[in-house]
Amino acid sequence: MKWRTAVRESDSAAVRELVAATGFFTDEEVEVAVELVDETLANGKSSGYEFVFADAPDDSGRLLGYTCFGAIPMTVSSCDLYWIAVAPGKQRSGLGGQLIRESERLAKGLGTTQMFVDTAGREKYAPTRAFYERCGYRKAAVLDDFYAPGDAKVIYAKTL
Ligand SMILES: CC(C)(COP(=O)(O)OP(=O)(O)OC[C@H]1O[C@@H](n2cnc3c(N)ncnc32)[C@H](O)[C@@H]1OP(=O)(O)O)[C@@H](O)C(=O)NCCC(=O)NCCS
């Protein structure tokens, strides 16, 4: 795997393709993922978003996974993990775990003491919740009917 944190122009399209390919996100959510890349390309670090990209080690250099995280404004040292996605063909081979650990390491280096991540409570997201729990996140809150009637927001947290 080739690791990098710098955002490239090609990441707008690569992130769109990767996030859409997971089949986990609405078109609106895919647009938001791309917006965070575009905002960072336009404004650099002042955008407040940090990234970890994992590119294929072969000639294709295809984006196989990424995270996007950032300090939560108006908190002393809390950070949100906004996005994590691994290409469907590469899931369940440890890449998600590597991405989240590297993001935590970088966030800690920037002074983060607590990492938060939101996910959904519905059945489709059971593997995602299992992933966060396996990575040491604790269920900090459940907001019933948040995304839609019957679809809760589940907030996970981890002390770094
Ligand atoms: C969630 C996601 C990032 C995990 O990445 P991954 O590379 O598949 O995860 P890993 O291989 O590092 O898995 C680490 C551990 O998490 C747990 N886990 C991961 N996927 C799981 C699944 N489908 N079912 C149950 N547990 C799972 C396991 O304990 C796994 O360890 P193991 O394989 O040794 O049992 C990836 O599945 C993904 O992109 N999902 C779709 C998008 C998504 O849900 N993003 C988060 C939105 S909030």
The ligand as a Tripos MOL2 file, in Angstrom:
@<TRIPOS>MOLECULE
LIG
   48    50     1     0     0
SMALL
NO_CHARGES

@<TRIPOS>ATOM
      1 C1        -16.1680   -0.0750    7.6700 C.3       1 LIG1
      2 C2        -14.9510   -0.2820    6.7680 C.3       1 LIG1
      3 C3        -14.1940    1.0550    6.6080 C.3       1 LIG1
      4 C4        -14.0230   -1.3120    7.4410 C.3       1 LIG1
      5 O1        -12.8650   -1.4960    6.6390 O.3       1 LIG1
      6 P1        -12.2080   -2.9620    6.4440 P.3       1 LIG1
      7 O2        -10.9300   -2.7630    5.7200 O.co2     1 LIG1
      8 O3        -13.2140   -3.8600    5.8470 O.co2     1 LIG1
      9 O4        -11.9610   -3.3610    7.9710 O.3       1 LIG1
     10 P2        -10.8260   -4.3450    8.5670 P.3       1 LIG1
     11 O5        -10.5420   -5.4330    7.6010 O.co2     1 LIG1
     12 O6         -9.6910   -3.5230    9.0430 O.co2     1 LIG1
     13 O7        -11.6310   -4.9560    9.8170 O.3       1 LIG1
     14 C5        -11.2140   -4.8080   11.1620 C.3       1 LIG1
     15 C6        -12.1900   -5.5330   12.0610 C.3       1 LIG1
     16 O8        -13.4820   -4.8740   12.0270 O.3       1 LIG1
     17 C7        -14.5200   -5.8720   12.1130 C.3       1 LIG1
     18 N1        -15.2670   -5.9010   10.8470 N.ar      1 LIG1
     19 C8        -14.9370   -5.3240    9.6760 C.ar      1 LIG1
     20 N2        -15.8620   -5.5890    8.7330 N.ar      1 LIG1
     21 C9        -16.7890   -6.3600    9.3150 C.ar      1 LIG1
     22 C10       -17.9750   -6.9790    8.8630 C.ar      1 LIG1
     23 N3        -18.3940   -6.8430    7.5860 N.pl3     1 LIG1
     24 N4        -18.6940   -7.7150    9.7300 N.ar      1 LIG1
     25 C11       -18.2880   -7.8800   11.0140 C.ar      1 LIG1
     26 N5        -17.1550   -7.3130   11.5070 N.ar      1 LIG1
     27 C12       -16.4190   -6.5700   10.6660 C.ar      1 LIG1
     28 C13       -13.8170   -7.2160   12.3100 C.3       1 LIG1
     29 O9        -13.6680   -7.4410   13.6870 O.3       1 LIG1
     30 C14       -12.4770   -6.9670   11.6440 C.3       1 LIG1
     31 O10       -11.4570   -7.7790   12.1260 O.3       1 LIG1
     32 P3        -11.3000   -9.3060   11.5650 P.3       1 LIG1
     33 O11       -11.4070   -9.2450   10.0590 O.co2     1 LIG1
     34 O12        -9.9630   -9.6860   12.0670 O.co2     1 LIG1
     35 O13       -12.4380  -10.0570   12.1920 O.co2     1 LIG1
     36 C15       -15.3440   -0.8400    5.3700 C.3       1 LIG1
     37 O14       -16.0490   -2.0520    5.5450 O.3       1 LIG1
     38 C16       -16.2070    0.0920    4.5460 C.2       1 LIG1
     39 O15       -15.6820    0.9050    3.7780 O.2       1 LIG1
     40 N6        -17.5330   -0.0220    4.6870 N.am      1 LIG1
     41 C17       -18.4620    0.7550    3.8950 C.3       1 LIG1
     42 C18       -18.4270    2.2030    4.2290 C.3       1 LIG1
     43 C19       -18.7130    2.4870    5.6920 C.2       1 LIG1
     44 O16       -19.5050    1.8490    6.3490 O.2       1 LIG1
     45 N7        -18.0220    3.5370    6.1900 N.am      1 LIG1
     46 C20       -18.2530    4.0460    7.5180 C.3       1 LIG1
     47 C21       -19.4820    4.9030    7.4740 C.3       1 LIG1
     48 S1        -19.9330    5.5180    9.0430 S.3       1 LIG1
@<TRIPOS>BOND
     1     1     2 1
     2     2     3 1
     3     2     4 1
     4     2    36 1
     5     4     5 1
     6     5     6 1
     7     6     7 2
     8     6     8 1
     9     6     9 1
    10     9    10 1
    11    10    11 2
    12    10    12 1
    13    10    13 1
    14    13    14 1
    15    14    15 1
    16    15    16 1
    17    15    30 1
    18    16    17 1
    19    17    18 1
    20    17    28 1
    21    18    19 ar
    22    18    27 ar
    23    19    20 ar
    24    20    21 ar
    25    21    22 ar
    26    21    27 ar
    27    22    23 1
    28    22    24 ar
    29    24    25 ar
    30    25    26 ar
    31    26    27 ar
    32    28    29 1
    33    28    30 1
    34    30    31 1
    35    31    32 1
    36    32    33 2
    37    32    34 1
    38    32    35 1
    39    36    37 1
    40    36    38 1
    41    38    39 2
    42    38    40 1
    43    40    41 1
    44    41    42 1
    45    42    43 1
    46    43    44 2
    47    43    45 1
    48    45    46 1
    49    46    47 1
    50    47    48 1
@<TRIPOS>SUBSTRUCTURE
     1 LIG1         1 GROUP 0 **** ****
